[in-house]
C-alpha cells in the first residue's frame, strides 16, 4: 500500500525542511507556511529569471525508497533532508506520467507537473550524492531522480500514515520532464 512516510515544511529558503506532525496543504498555493507556497514561482533561481511564472512546484514529493538506496551507499539522508514536503513509500513517483493525480489522505489532491531538477545544493549537502540523483532512461536520456513536483487541486491536512491513491491521466501518457 502506498502511503505518506513523513511530512516537512520550512518558512525560510532552507535546503532541508523540518519534519512536522502534519502539514496543511492549500488549494492553488502549496504547503501553508512553507517558503515555496504561492501561485507564482518561489524558487530563487526561477524568481530571478521571471517572477511571474506560474508555480508548478507547489508541493515536492520524494520516495523513501530513493533515500534507502543512497543511505545503503553510505550517505546519511533523512526524510526532509532534500527539501521535500512529502516523503512517500510504496509509489514509484519518477515513473508516473505528467498529469497524474495523487490523492493524499481524505481530501488532498495533487497534480504531477514534472521532475525536480537536481542542483548543486545536493552536492554541497552530501559530497558525491548528486551523481546518484541522475540516472538514465532506457532511451539513454537523463532521468532526474530527486522527486516530483505537483500543484494543489484540493487542499487539506496530510500526516504520516495517510494513504496515497494514484489516478493516471488519459492516454497517451507524457513522461515527466524537469519543471
ROLUMGU-844725 format. One record per atom (N, C-alpha, C, O): x, y, z negated; residue in three letters. Coordinates in steps of 0.2 Angstrom, whole numbers, padded with zeros to 4 digits, always signed. Example, Ala and Ser with C-alpha at 12.3 -4.5 7.8 and 13.67 -1.06 7.14 Angstrom:
BEGIN
+0066-0028-0039ALA+0062-0022-0039ALA+0066-0016-0039ALA+0071-0017-0042ALA+0064-0011-0035SER+0068-0005-0036SER+0064+0000-0039SER+0067+0006-0040SER
END
This chain:
BEGIN
+0004-0006+0000UNK+0000+0000+0000UNK+0004+0006+0000UNK+0009+0007-0004UNK+0003+0011+0004UNK+0006+0017+0004UNK+0004+0022-0001UNK-0002+0022-0003UNK+0009+0025-0004UNK+0007+0030-0010UNK+0012+0035-0011UNK+0017+0035-0008UNK+0010+0040-0015UNK+0014+0046-0017UNK+0019+0043-0023UNK+0016+0041-0028UNK+0025+0043-0022UNK+0030+0041-0027UNK+0031+0047-0032UNK+0031+0046-0038UNK+0032+0053-0029UNK+0033+0059-0033UNK+0031+0065-0030UNK+0031+0065-0023UNK+0030+0071-0033UNK+0029+0077-0030UNK+0033+0083-0033UNK+0036+0082-0039UNK+0035+0088-0029UNK+0040+0093-0030UNK+0038+0100-0028UNK+0035+0100-0023UNK+0041+0105-0031UNK+0040+0112-0029UNK+0045+0116-0032UNK+0048+0114-0037UNK+0046+0122-0029UNK+0051+0127-0031UNK+0049+0134-0029UNK+0047+0135-0023UNK+0049+0138-0034UNK+0047+0145-0032UNK+0052+0149-0028UNK+0050+0153-0023UNK+0058+0147-0029UNK+0064+0150-0025UNK+0066+0146-0019UNK+0064+0140-0018UNK+0070+0149-0015UNK+0073+0145-0009UNK+0078+0141-0011UNK+0084+0142-0009UNK+0077+0136-0015UNK+0082+0132-0018UNK+0082+0126-0013UNK+0077+0124-0010UNK+0088+0123-0013UNK+0089+0117-0008UNK+0085+0111-0011UNK+0081+0108-0007UNK+0085+0110-0017UNK+0082+0104-0021UNK+0075+0107-0024UNK+0075+0113-0026UNK+0070+0103-0025UNK+0064+0105-0028UNK+0063+0101-0035UNK+0065+0095-0035UNK+0060+0104-0040UNK+0059+0101-0046UNK+0053+0096-0046UNK+0048+0098-0043UNK+0054+0090-0049UNK+0048+0085-0049UNK+0043+0088-0054UNK+0045+0091-0059UNK+0037+0088-0052UNK+0031+0090-0056UNK+0026+0085-0057UNK+0027+0079-0054UNK+0022+0086-0062UNK+0017+0081-0064UNK+0012+0081-0058UNK+0009+0075-0057UNK+0010+0086-0055UNK+0006+0087-0049UNK+0007+0093-0046UNK+0011+0098-0048UNK+0005+0093-0039UNK+0005+0100-0035UNK-0001+0101-0033UNK-0005+0096-0031UNK-0003+0107-0032UNK-0009+0109-0029UNK-0008+0112-0022UNK-0003+0116-0021UNK-0011+0108-0017UNK-0010+0110-0010UNK-0016+0114-0008UNK-0022+0112-0009UNK-0014+0120-0004UNK-0019+0124-0002UNK-0020+0124+0005UNK-0015+0125+0009UNK-0026+0124+0008UNK-0028+0123+0015UNK-0025+0129+0018UNK-0026+0135+0016UNK-0021+0128+0024UNK-0018+0133+0028UNK-0012+0136+0025UNK-0009+0140+0029UNK-0010+0134+0019UNK-0004+0138+0016UNK+0002+0133+0014UNK+0007+0134+0016UNK+0000+0128+0011UNK+0005+0123+0008UNK+0005+0122+0001UNK-0001+0122-0002UNK+0010+0121-0003UNK+0010+0119-0010UNK+0010+0126-0014UNK+0014+0130-0013UNK+0005+0127-0018UNK+0004+0133-0022UNK+0010+0134-0026UNK+0013+0130-0029UNK+0013+0140-0025UNK+0019+0142-0029UNK+0025+0140-0026UNK+0030+0142-0029UNK+0025+0137-0021UNK+0031+0135-0018UNK+0034+0140-0013UNK+0030+0143-0009UNK+0040+0141-0012UNK+0043+0146-0008UNK+0042+0145-0001UNK+0042+0150+0003UNK+0040+0139+0002UNK+0039+0138+0009UNK+0031+0138+0011UNK+0030+0137+0016UNK+0027+0140+0006UNK+0020+0140+0007UNK+0018+0147+0011UNK+0021+0152+0010UNK+0014+0147+0016UNK+0012+0153+0019UNK+0009+0151+0026UNK+0010+0145+0029UNK+0006+0156+0029UNK+0003+0155+0036UNK+0009+0156+0041UNK+0008+0153+0047UNK+0014+0160+0040UNK+0019+0161+0044UNK+0026+0158+0041UNK+0026+0156+0035UNK+0031+0157+0045UNK+0037+0153+0043UNK+0040+0157+0037UNK+0040+0163+0036UNK+0043+0152+0033UNK+0046+0154+0026UNK+0053+0152+0026UNK+0057+0155+0022UNK+0055+0147+0030UNK+0062+0145+0030UNK+0066+0151+0033UNK+0065+0154+0038UNK+0072+0152+0029UNK+0076+0159+0030UNK+0078+0159+0038UNK+0078+0165+0041UNK+0081+0154+0041UNK+0083+0154+0047UNK+0078+0156+0052UNK+0079+0159+0057UNK+0072+0153+0051UNK+0066+0154+0056UNK+0063+0161+0055UNK+0061+0164+0060UNK+0063+0164+0049UNK+0061+0171+0047UNK+0066+0175+0051UNK+0063+0180+0054UNK+0072+0174+0051UNK+0077+0179+0054UNK+0076+0179+0061UNK+0077+0184+0065UNK+0074+0173+0064UNK+0073+0173+0072UNK+0066+0176+0074UNK+0066+0180+0079UNK+0061+0175+0070UNK+0055+0178+0071UNK+0050+0177+0066UNK+0047+0171+0065UNK+0049+0182+0061UNK+0045+0181+0055UNK+0037+0180+0057UNK+0034+0178+0052UNK+0035+0181+0063UNK+0028+0180+0065UNK+0026+0173+0067UNK+0020+0172+0068UNK+0031+0168+0067UNK+0030+0162+0070UNK+0025+0158+0065UNK+0025+0159+0059UNK+0020+0154+0067UNK+0016+0150+0063UNK+0020+0145+0059UNK+0025+0143+0061UNK+0018+0144+0053UNK+0022+0140+0048UNK+0019+0133+0049UNK+0014+0130+0047UNK+0023+0129+0053UNK+0022+0122+0055UNK+0025+0117+0050UNK+0025+0111+0051UNK+0028+0120+0044UNK+0032+0117+0039UNK+0029+0118+0032UNK+0033+0120+0028UNK+0023+0118+0032UNK+0020+0120+0025UNK+0021+0114+0020UNK+0022+0116+0014UNK+0021+0108+0021UNK+0022+0103+0017UNK+0027+0098+0020UNK+0026+0095+0025UNK+0033+0097+0016UNK+0038+0092+0018UNK+0038+0085+0015UNK+0037+0085+0008UNK+0038+0080+0018UNK+0037+0073+0015UNK+0044+0069+0017UNK+0046+0070+0023UNK+0046+0065+0013UNK+0052+0061+0014UNK+0050+0054+0011UNK+0047+0053+0006UNK+0052+0049+0015UNK+0051+0042+0012UNK+0056+0040+0007UNK+0062+0041+0008UNK+0054+0037+0002UNK+0058+0035-0003UNK+0063+0029-0001UNK+0068+0028-0003UNK+0061+0026+0004UNK+0065+0021+0007UNK+0071+0023+0010UNK+0077+0020+0010UNK+0071+0030+0013UNK+0077+0033+0015UNK+0082+0035+0009UNK+0088+0033+0010UNK+0079+0037+0004UNK+0083+0038-0002UNK+0086+0032-0005UNK+0092+0032-0007UNK+0082+0026-0005UNK+0085+0020-0007UNK+0091+0018-0003UNK+0096+0015-0005UNK+0090+0019+0004UNK+0095+0017+0009UNK+0102+0021+0007UNK+0107+0018+0007UNK+0101+0028+0007UNK+0108+0031+0006UNK+0110+0030-0001UNK+0117+0031-0002UNK+0106+0029-0006UNK+0109+0028-0013UNK+0113+0021-0013UNK+0117+0020-0016UNK+0110+0016-0009UNK+0114+0010-0008UNK+0121+0011-0005UNK+0125+0006-0005UNK+0122+0016-0001UNK+0128+0018+0002UNK+0133+0022-0003UNK+0138+0023-0001UNK+0130+0023-0009UNK+0134+0026-0014UNK+0133+0033-0015UNK+0136+0037-0019UNK+0128+0036-0012UNK+0126+0043-0013UNK+0121+0043-0019UNK+0118+0038-0021UNK+0120+0049-0022UNK+0116+0050-0028UNK+0110+0055-0026UNK+0112+0061-0026UNK+0105+0052-0023UNK+0100+0057-0020UNK+0093+0055-0024UNK+0090+0050-0022UNK+0091+0059-0028UNK+0084+0058-0032UNK+0078+0061-0028UNK+0080+0065-0024UNK+0072+0058-0029UNK+0067+0062-0026UNK+0067+0069-0028UNK+0068+0071-0033UNK+0065+0073-0022UNK+0065+0080-0023UNK+0072+0084-0021UNK+0072+0090-0020UNK+0077+0080-0022UNK+0084+0082-0021UNK+0085+0085-0014UNK+0089+0090-0013UNK+0082+0083-0009UNK+0082+0085-0002UNK+0077+0090+0000UNK+0077+0092+0006UNK+0074+0093-0005UNK+0069+0098-0004UNK+0062+0097-0002UNK+0058+0101+0000UNK+0060+0090-0002UNK+0054+0088+0000UNK+0049+0090-0006UNK+0050+0090-0011UNK+0042+0091-0003UNK+0037+0092-0008UNK+0034+0085-0010UNK+0031+0085-0016UNK+0034+0080-0006UNK+0031+0074-0007UNK+0036+0068-0005UNK+0038+0068+0000UNK+0037+0064-0010UNK+0041+0058-0009UNK+0036+0052-0008UNK+0032+0051-0013UNK+0036+0049-0003UNK+0031+0043-0001UNK+0035+0036-0002UNK+0041+0036-0002UNK+0030+0031-0003UNK+0033+0025-0002UNK+0028+0021+0002UNK+0022+0021+0001UNK+0031+0016+0006UNK+0026+0012+0010UNK+0024+0014+0017UNK+0019+0011+0020UNK+0026+0020+0019UNK+0024+0023+0025UNK+0030+0025+0029UNK+0034+0028+0027UNK+0030+0023+0036UNK+0036+0024+0040UNK+0035+0031+0043UNK+0032+0032+0049UNK+0036+0036+0039UNK+0035+0043+0041UNK+0038+0045+0048UNK+0034+0048+0052UNK+0044+0043+0049UNK+0048+0045+0055UNK+0045+0043+0062UNK+0045+0046+0067UNK+0041+0037+0061UNK+0038+0034+0067UNK+0031+0036+0069UNK+0028+0034+0074UNK+0028+0040+0064UNK+0022+0042+0066UNK+0021+0047+0072UNK+0026+0051+0073UNK+0016+0047+0076UNK+0016+0052+0081UNK+0013+0058+0079UNK+0010+0059+0073UNK+0015+0063+0083UNK+0013+0070+0081UNK+0005+0070+0081UNK+0002+0067+0085UNK+0002+0074+0076UNK-0005+0075+0076UNK-0008+0069+0071UNK-0014+0070+0070UNK-0004+0065+0068UNK-0006+0060+0063UNK-0009+0064+0057UNK-0006+0069+0056UNK-0014+0062+0054UNK-0017+0065+0048UNK-0016+0060+0043UNK-0018+0054+0043UNK-0012+0063+0037UNK-0011+0059+0031UNK-0016+0061+0026UNK-0017+0067+0025UNK-0020+0057+0023UNK-0024+0058+0018UNK-0021+0056+0011UNK-0020+0050+0010UNK-0020+0061+0007UNK-0016+0060+0000UNK-0022+0061-0005UNK-0025+0066-0006UNK-0022+0056-0009UNK-0027+0056-0015UNK-0034+0056-0012UNK-0036+0054-0007UNK-0038+0060-0016UNK-0045+0060-0014UNK-0047+0066-0009UNK-0052+0065-0005UNK-0043+0071-0008UNK-0045+0077-0004UNK-0040+0079+0001UNK-0042+0082+0006UNK-0034+0079-0001UNK-0029+0082+0004UNK-0028+0079+0010UNK-0028+0073+0011UNK-0028+0083+0015UNK-0027+0080+0022UNK-0021+0085+0025UNK-0022+0091+0026UNK-0016+0081+0028UNK-0010+0085+0031UNK-0009+0082+0038UNK-0010+0076+0039UNK-0009+0087+0043UNK-0007+0085+0050UNK+0000+0085+0051UNK+0003+0091+0050UNK+0003+0080+0054UNK+0010+0080+0055UNK+0012+0084+0061UNK+0009+0083+0067UNK+0017+0088+0060UNK+0019+0093+0066UNK+0025+0091+0069UNK+0026+0092+0075UNK+0030+0088+0065UNK+0036+0086+0068UNK+0041+0084+0062UNK+0039+0083+0057UNK+0047+0083+0065UNK+0053+0081+0060UNK+0057+0087+0057UNK+0057+0092+0060UNK+0059+0086+0051UNK+0063+0091+0048UNK+0070+0090+0051UNK+0073+0085+0053UNK+0073+0096+0053UNK+0080+0096+0056UNK+0085+0096+0050UNK+0085+0100+0046UNK+0089+0091+0050UNK+0094+0090+0045UNK+0099+0096+0046UNK+0101+0098+0052UNK+0101+0099+0041UNK+0105+0105+0041UNK+0112+0104+0037UNK+0112+0099+0033UNK+0116+0109+0037UNK+0122+0109+0034UNK+0122+0109+0026UNK+0126+0107+0023UNK+0116+0111+0024UNK+0115+0111+0017UNK+0115+0104+0014UNK+0117+0103+0008UNK+0113+0099+0018UNK+0113+0092+0016UNK+0121+0090+0015UNK+0122+0086+0010UNK+0125+0092+0019UNK+0132+0090+0019UNK+0135+0094+0012UNK+0139+0091+0009UNK+0133+0100+0011UNK+0135+0103+0005UNK+0133+0100-0001UNK+0136+0100-0006UNK+0127+0097-0001UNK+0124+0094-0007UNK+0127+0088-0009UNK+0129+0087-0014UNK+0129+0084-0004UNK+0132+0077-0004UNK+0137+0076+0002UNK+0134+0074+0007UNK+0143+0078+0001UNK+0148+0077+0007UNK+0147+0070+0010UNK+0148+0065+0006UNK+0147+0070+0016UNK+0146+0063+0020UNK+0139+0061+0021UNK+0138+0057+0025UNK+0134+0064+0018UNK+0127+0062+0018UNK+0124+0064+0025UNK+0120+0060+0028UNK+0126+0070+0028UNK+0122+0072+0034UNK+0123+0067+0039UNK+0118+0066+0043UNK+0128+0064+0040UNK+0129+0059+0046UNK+0124+0053+0045UNK+0122+0050+0050UNK+0122+0052+0039UNK+0117+0046+0038UNK+0109+0049+0039UNK+0105+0045+0039UNK+0109+0055+0040UNK+0102+0058+0041UNK+0100+0059+0049UNK+0095+0061+0050UNK+0105+0057+0053UNK+0104+0057+0060UNK+0105+0050+0063UNK+0111+0048+0063UNK+0100+0047+0066UNK+0101+0041+0069UNK+0100+0041+0077UNK+0100+0047+0080UNK+0098+0036+0080UNK+0097+0035+0087UNK+0091+0031+0088UNK+0089+0026+0085UNK+0087+0034+0093UNK+0081+0031+0096UNK+0083+0025+0101UNK+0089+0025+0103UNK+0079+0021+0102UNK+0080+0016+0107UNK+0083+0019+0114UNK+0087+0015+0117UNK+0080+0025+0116UNK+0082+0028+0122UNK+0089+0032+0121UNK+0091+0035+0126UNK+0092+0031+0115UNK+0098+0035+0114UNK+0098+0042+0112UNK+0103+0045+0110UNK+0092+0045+0112UNK+0091+0052+0109UNK+0092+0052+0102UNK+0090+0047+0098UNK+0094+0057+0099UNK+0094+0058+0092UNK+0088+0057+0088UNK+0083+0059+0090UNK+0088+0054+0082UNK+0082+0053+0078UNK+0084+0056+0071UNK+0088+0054+0068UNK+0080+0062+0070UNK+0081+0065+0064UNK+0077+0062+0058UNK+0071+0061+0059UNK+0081+0060+0053UNK+0078+0055+0048UNK+0076+0059+0041UNK+0075+0056+0036UNK+0077+0065+0041UNK+0076+0069+0034UNK+0069+0071+0033UNK+0067+0076+0030UNK+0064+0067+0035UNK+0057+0068+0034UNK+0053+0071+0039UNK+0056+0073+0044UNK+0047+0072+0037UNK+0042+0075+0042UNK+0039+0082+0039UNK+0039+0083+0033UNK+0037+0086+0043UNK+0034+0092+0041UNK+0026+0092+0043UNK+0024+0089+0048UNK+0022+0095+0039UNK+0015+0095+0040UNK+0012+0102+0039UNK+0015+0106+0036UNK+0006+0103+0041UNK+0001+0108+0040UNK-0005+0106+0036UNK-0007+0100+0037UNK-0007+0110+0032UNK-0013+0108+0027UNK-0020+0109+0030UNK-0022+0115+0032UNK-0023+0103+0032UNK-0030+0104+0034UNK-0035+0105+0029UNK-0040+0108+0029UNK-0034+0101+0023UNK-0038+0101+0017UNK-0034+0101+0011UNK-0030+0097+0011UNK-0036+0105+0006UNK-0032+0106+0000UNK-0034+0101-0006UNK-0040+0098-0005UNK-0030+0101-0011UNK-0032+0098-0017UNK-0026+0097-0021UNK-0021+0099-0020UNK-0027+0093-0026UNK-0021+0091-0031UNK-0018+0084-0029UNK-0022+0079-0028UNK-0012+0084-0029UNK-0008+0077-0027UNK-0004+0076-0033UNK+0000+0080-0036UNK-0003+0069-0035UNK+0001+0067-0040UNK+0004+0060-0039UNK+0002+0057-0034UNK+0009+0058-0042UNK+0012+0052-0041UNK+0007+0046-0042UNK+0003+0047-0047UNK+0007+0041-0038UNK+0002+0036-0038UNK-0004+0037-0033UNK-0007+0032-0032UNK-0005+0043-0031UNK-0010+0044-0026UNK-0009+0040-0020UNK-0004+0039-0017UNK-0015+0037-0017UNK-0014+0033-0011UNK-0013+0037-0005UNK-0015+0043-0005UNK-0010+0035+0000UNK-0009+0038+0006UNK-0012+0034+0012UNK-0011+0029+0013UNK-0017+0038+0015UNK-0020+0035+0021UNK-0017+0038+0027UNK-0015+0044+0027UNK-0017+0034+0033UNK-0014+0036+0039UNK-0019+0036+0045UNK-0022+0030+0046UNK-0021+0041+0048UNK-0026+0042+0053UNK-0022+0044+0060UNK-0020+0050+0060UNK-0021+0039+0064UNK-0017+0041+0070UNK-0021+0045+0075UNK-0028+0044+0075UNK-0018+0049+0079UNK-0022+0053+0084UNK-0024+0049+0090UNK-0021+0043+0091UNK-0028+0051+0094UNK-0030+0048+0100UNK-0023+0047+0105UNK-0019+0051+0104UNK-0023+0042+0108UNK-0018+0040+0113UNK-0018+0045+0119UNK-0024+0047+0121UNK-0013+0046+0123UNK-0006+0044+0122UNK-0003+0048+0116UNK-0004+0054+0115UNK+0001+0044+0112UNK+0004+0047+0106UNK+0010+0051+0108UNK+0014+0049+0113UNK+0012+0056+0105UNK+0018+0060+0106UNK+0022+0059+0101UNK+0021+0060+0095UNK+0029+0057+0102UNK+0033+0056+0097UNK+0035+0063+0093UNK+0035+0068+0096UNK+0038+0062+0087UNK+0039+0068+0083UNK+0046+0071+0086UNK+0051+0067+0087UNK+0046+0078+0086UNK+0052+0081+0088UNK+0053+0086+0082UNK+0049+0087+0078UNK+0059+0089+0082UNK+0060+0094+0076UNK+0056+0100+0077UNK+0054+0103+0082UNK+0054+0103+0071UNK+0050+0109+0071UNK+0053+0114+0066UNK+0051+0119+0065UNK
END
